Amino acid sequence: MSDTGTDLYGTENQSMAAASLASSITQALLQFFAIAMIYHYRRRIAGGIDRSTVPE
């Protein structure tokens, strides 16, 4: 394999693959945090509603 930088295993494509991998990892982390925050606040809101409806 000749390392010219333009073939299938070239440095150009390697850096592009690394960038796309980093962006997909970032996207997955953002999705995970969004779901975790939504889940957290939904539980918190449900807990607040339960506490307000229960007579002390």
C-alpha positions as CSV (number, residue, x, y, z in Angstrom):
1,M,0.0,0.0,0.0
2,S,1.5,3.3,-1.0
3,D,0.8,6.1,1.5
4,T,-0.1,9.0,-0.8
5,G,-2.7,10.6,1.4
6,T,-5.4,10.3,-1.3
7,D,-6.1,6.6,-1.4
8,L,-8.6,4.7,0.8
9,Y,-6.2,4.5,3.7
10,G,-4.7,7.9,3.3
11,T,-4.1,10.4,6.1
12,E,-6.8,12.7,4.7
13,N,-9.5,10.1,5.0
14,Q,-8.2,9.1,8.4
15,S,-8.6,12.6,9.8
16,M,-12.0,12.9,8.2
17,A,-13.0,9.6,9.8
18,A,-11.7,10.7,13.2
19,A,-13.7,14.0,12.9
20,S,-16.9,12.2,12.0
21,L,-16.3,9.7,14.8
22,A,-15.8,12.6,17.3
23,S,-18.9,14.4,16.1
24,S,-21.0,11.2,16.4
25,I,-19.7,10.6,19.9
26,T,-20.5,14.2,20.8
27,Q,-24.0,13.8,19.4
28,A,-24.5,10.6,21.3
29,L,-23.4,12.2,24.6
30,L,-25.7,15.2,24.0
31,Q,-28.6,12.8,23.3
32,F,-27.8,10.9,26.5
33,F,-27.6,14.0,28.6
34,A,-30.9,15.4,27.1
35,I,-32.7,12.1,27.9
36,A,-31.2,12.0,31.4
37,M,-32.2,15.6,32.2
38,I,-35.8,15.0,30.8
39,Y,-36.0,11.8,32.9
40,H,-34.7,13.6,36.0
41,Y,-37.1,16.6,35.7
42,R,-40.0,14.3,34.9
43,R,-39.4,12.4,38.1
44,R,-38.9,15.6,40.1
45,I,-42.1,17.1,38.7
46,A,-44.0,13.8,39.4
47,G,-42.6,13.8,43.0
48,G,-43.7,17.4,43.5
49,I,-47.2,16.7,42.3
50,D,-47.4,13.6,44.5
51,R,-46.2,15.6,47.5
52,S,-48.6,18.4,46.9
53,T,-51.6,16.1,46.6
54,V,-50.8,14.1,49.7
55,P,-52.2,15.8,52.8
56,E,-49.5,16.4,55.5
